Amino acid sequence: MAIVVTPTYLSFRQNQTGEYIRRAKLTVTGLTAGAANTIPHGLPTPPQIVNYVATSGTPGFETSPADGTNLYFTTGTSQTSLVAYADY
């Protein structure tokens, strides 16, 4: 099964230095349970902060930091979906 990412663009805010920070909710399905997954985020810039919420199975963990193209996440037992909140 292919990994499917559905973005929902939530908001943006300005930090103290004047930089705009945007937030997106990424609904991810089609993950391989109990394995390292490479998730294409489709955001225009690399995420600075990513928070993961398991929506099925046992929660997993971030394998390595996000880059300009992908999120890297190892799923828990029977976890096939998640929601990621990304600030970019």
C-alpha positions as CSV (number, residue, x, y, z in Angstrom):
1,M,0.0,0.0,0.0
2,A,1.3,3.4,-0.9
3,I,1.7,6.2,1.7
4,V,-0.9,8.9,1.2
5,V,-0.5,12.3,2.8
6,T,-3.4,14.8,3.0
7,P,-2.3,18.3,4.1
8,T,-4.6,20.8,5.8
9,Y,-3.0,24.2,6.2
10,L,-4.0,25.6,9.6
11,S,-2.5,28.9,10.5
12,F,0.5,31.1,10.6
13,R,2.0,33.4,13.2
14,Q,4.9,35.8,13.5
15,N,7.6,35.1,16.1
16,Q,9.5,37.8,18.0
17,T,12.1,38.3,15.3
18,G,9.4,38.9,12.7
19,E,9.7,35.5,10.9
20,Y,6.4,34.0,9.9
21,I,5.8,30.4,11.1
22,R,3.2,28.3,9.3
23,R,1.5,25.2,10.6
24,A,0.1,22.3,8.7
25,K,-1.8,19.1,9.7
26,L,-0.6,16.1,7.7
27,T,-3.0,13.1,7.8
28,V,-0.9,10.1,6.8
29,T,-2.2,6.7,5.9
30,G,-0.7,3.6,4.3
31,L,2.2,3.2,6.7
32,T,4.0,-0.1,7.0
33,A,3.4,-1.2,10.6
34,G,6.5,-1.9,12.8
35,A,8.9,-0.5,10.2
36,A,10.8,2.7,9.3
37,N,8.7,4.8,6.9
38,T,9.7,7.7,4.6
39,I,6.8,10.1,4.4
40,P,6.8,12.8,1.7
41,H,5.5,16.0,3.4
42,G,5.0,18.2,0.3
43,L,5.7,21.4,2.3
44,P,7.6,24.3,0.6
45,T,10.3,24.4,3.3
46,P,11.7,21.9,5.7
47,P,9.6,21.6,8.9
48,Q,11.2,23.1,12.0
49,I,9.0,21.2,14.5
50,V,7.0,18.1,13.9
51,N,4.6,16.6,16.5
52,Y,3.2,13.1,15.7
53,V,-0.1,11.7,17.0
54,A,-0.8,8.0,16.3
55,T,-4.3,7.3,15.0
56,S,-4.0,3.5,14.9
57,G,-2.0,0.9,16.7
58,T,0.9,1.4,19.1
59,P,2.6,4.8,18.8
60,G,6.0,4.9,17.1
61,F,8.8,7.5,17.0
62,E,10.6,9.9,14.7
63,T,13.6,8.0,13.2
64,S,15.5,11.1,12.1
65,P,14.8,14.8,11.7
66,A,12.7,16.0,8.8
67,D,14.4,17.4,5.7
68,G,13.2,19.4,2.8
69,T,11.4,16.5,1.2
70,N,10.4,13.8,3.8
71,L,9.5,12.9,7.4
72,Y,11.1,9.8,8.8
73,F,9.0,7.8,11.2
74,T,9.2,4.3,12.6
75,T,5.7,3.0,13.3
76,G,4.7,0.9,16.3
77,T,3.0,-2.5,16.3
78,S,0.0,-2.4,14.0
79,Q,0.3,1.4,13.4
80,T,-0.7,2.2,9.8
81,S,-1.7,5.9,10.2
82,L,-0.9,9.1,12.0
83,V,-1.4,12.8,12.1
84,A,1.7,15.0,12.0
85,Y,1.5,18.7,13.0
86,A,4.4,20.5,11.2
87,D,5.6,24.1,11.8
88,Y,7.6,25.3,8.7
